[in-house]
Amino acid sequence: MDYRKIRQALIWTLLSLLVFQGSYAQATSEKNKPPVYVLVHGAWHGGWCWQQVSTILRGSGAVVYTPTLSGQGEHKNVITADINLETHISDIVNLIEMEDLHDVILVGHSYAGAVIGGVADRIPGRLRKLVFLDPVLVKSGQSVLSAINAPAITAEVTQSAAMNGGLTIPAWPVPIYGVKDSANTRWMRPRLTGQPFRTFTQQLTLQHPYGNHLPLIFIACTAEINPAFAHFAKSAKNNKDWEYHELVTGHDAMILVPKETAALLETFAD
């Protein structure tokens, strides 16, 4: 009997078991990590709009960030003419890098579809999925206004921004976001702030294919669809590169149906 060969075989078996256990432990650890969400608000809003959704997600054990973009919400006191789409993209890139976040489920509502598209172009390695909630989809070379492609909206936005020297676009009335009940209206109205004008007019410049090879998820709010935005949902629904979902509610789903919105977001962590 060759004891040397037997000993060598035993050593290799033990080493294999150790490697397997290490891999299994790492996989188990990764599986048990709480999901990480970064929820980015749309135009005229702030991180405040995610209050109910973030509470539900955190109650389920998730890690949730709800940043407010430069010049909006509680940052309205630092509005300048220099704030543009790139500023808002950098806001989210900087948050994710400074907090050292990885495997992020990045959610962008409405205008923030343009923002998270730019974030994915810069730091795809820190992201897990891109979730577009009733969004504006802006391709490289487009601005928010050119992507919407509605002359009446462009004219209205430009004229309203001119009232304060082109600095901001005054907030649209609350019912436009699909919110019509008095309680939510009273809560929202004083929190809406002007949208930095250049965030709508600056072109998005991408260095990689749209989404940068990350999973793309589109959530359409179908109770009331603005005709100027309908083509975004239609293009995603008919594109095999997108995972398409619907919520039967108005545009501000996170305020109107927070439980349903949070429940749908939770499914993307699987």
Residue pairs with C-beta under 8 A, 6 or more apart in sequence:
33 103
34 61
34 62
34 63
35 62
35 63
35 103
35 105
35 266
35 269
36 62
36 63
36 64
36 65
36 101
36 102
36 103
36 104
36 105
36 128
37 54
37 57
37 62
37 63
37 64
37 65
37 104
37 105
37 106
37 107
37 265
38 64
38 65
38 66
38 67
38 92
38 95
38 96
38 101
38 104
38 105
38 106
38 107
39 47
39 50
39 53
39 54
39 64
39 65
39 66
39 107
39 109
39 254
40 67
40 69
40 92
40 106
40 107
40 108
40 109
40 112
40 115
40 116
41 47
41 48
41 49
41 50
41 66
41 68
41 69
41 72
41 73
41 109
41 112
42 49
42 108
42 109
42 110
42 111
42 112
43 110
43 111
43 169
43 195
43 199
43 200
44 72
44 169
44 171
44 172
44 192
44 193
44 194
44 195
45 72
45 73
45 109
45 191
45 192
46 68
46 69
46 72
46 73
46 74
46 75
46 191
46 193
47 66
47 67
47 68
47 73
47 74
48 66
48 68
48 73
48 74
48 191
49 109
49 188
49 191
49 252
49 254
49 255
50 64
50 66
50 254
51 66
52 254
52 255
52 258
52 262
53 254
53 258
53 261
53 262
53 265
54 64
54 66
56 258
56 259
56 262
57 64
57 262
57 265
57 266
58 64
60 262
60 266
62 266
62 269
65 95
65 99
65 101
67 91
67 92
67 95
68 74
68 75
69 75
69 87
69 88
69 91
69 92
69 112
69 115
70 78
70 83
70 87
70 88
70 91
70 196
71 78
71 79
71 80
71 83
71 87
71 168
71 193
71 194
71 196
72 193
72 194
72 195
72 196
73 191
73 193
76 193
76 194
79 167
79 168
79 194
79 196
81 166
81 167
81 198
82 198
83 196
83 198
83 199
84 196
84 198
84 199
84 201
84 202
85 114
85 115
85 118
85 143
85 144
85 198
85 199
85 202
85 203
85 204
86 118
86 202
87 196
87 199
88 112
88 115
88 199
89 115
89 118
89 119
89 122
91 115
92 106
92 115
92 116
92 119
93 119
93 122
93 123
95 101
96 104
96 119
96 123
96 126
96 127
97 123
97 126
101 126
102 126
103 126
103 127
103 128
104 126
104 127
104 128
105 127
105 128
105 129
105 131
105 265
105 268
105 269
106 116
106 119
106 120
106 127
106 128
106 129
106 130
106 131
107 116
107 131
107 132
107 133
107 265
108 114
108 115
108 116
108 117
108 130
108 131
108 132
108 133
108 135
109 133
109 134
109 135
109 252
109 253
109 254
110 133
110 134
110 135
110 136
110 251
111 135
111 136
111 144
111 195
111 199
111 200
112 135
113 132
113 135
113 136
113 137
113 138
113 232
114 135
114 136
114 138
114 144
114 147
114 204
116 130
116 132
117 130
117 137
117 138
117 204
117 206
117 210
117 211
118 204
118 206
119 127
120 127
120 130
120 211
120 212
120 214
121 206
121 207
121 208
121 212
124 208
124 212
124 213
124 214
127 214
128 214
128 215
129 214
129 215
129 217
129 268
130 211
130 214
130 215
130 216
130 217
131 217
131 219
131 265
131 268
132 216
132 217
132 218
132 219
132 236
133 219
133 221
133 253
133 254
133 261
134 219
134 220
134 221
134 229
134 233
134 251
134 253
135 218
135 232
136 144
136 147
136 148
136 229
136 232
137 147
137 232
137 235
137 236
138 144
138 147
138 204
139 147
139 204
139 206
139 210
140 204
140 205
140 206
140 210
141 203
141 204
141 205
142 203
142 204
143 200
143 201
143 202
143 203
143 204
144 199
144 200
144 201
145 153
145 154
145 157
145 200
145 201
146 203
148 154
148 228
148 229
149 228
149 231
150 228
153 228
157 169
157 197
157 200
160 169
160 170
161 167
161 168
161 169
161 170
161 197
163 170
164 170
164 194
166 197
167 194
167 196
167 197
168 193
168 194
168 195
168 196
168 197
169 194
169 195
169 196
169 197
169 200
170 194
171 192
171 193
171 194
171 195
174 180
174 184
174 185
174 188
174 189
174 192
175 185
176 251
177 188
177 250
177 251
177 252
177 255
178 221
178 223
178 224
178 249
178 250
178 251
178 252
178 256
179 185
179 188
179 250
179 252
179 255
179 256
180 250
184 255
184 256
188 252
188 255
211 241
215 243
216 236
216 241
216 242
216 243
217 242
217 243
217 244
217 245
217 268
218 232
218 233
218 236
218 237
218 242
218 243
218 244
218 245
219 245
219 246
219 247
219 253
219 264
220 233
220 236
220 237
220 244
220 245
220 246
220 247
221 246
221 247
221 248
221 249
221 250
221 251
221 253
222 233
222 246
222 247
222 248
222 249
223 248
223 249
223 250
224 250
224 251
225 233
226 251
233 244
236 242
236 244
237 244
245 264
247 253
247 257
247 260
247 261
247 264
249 256
249 257
249 260
250 256
253 260
253 261
254 261
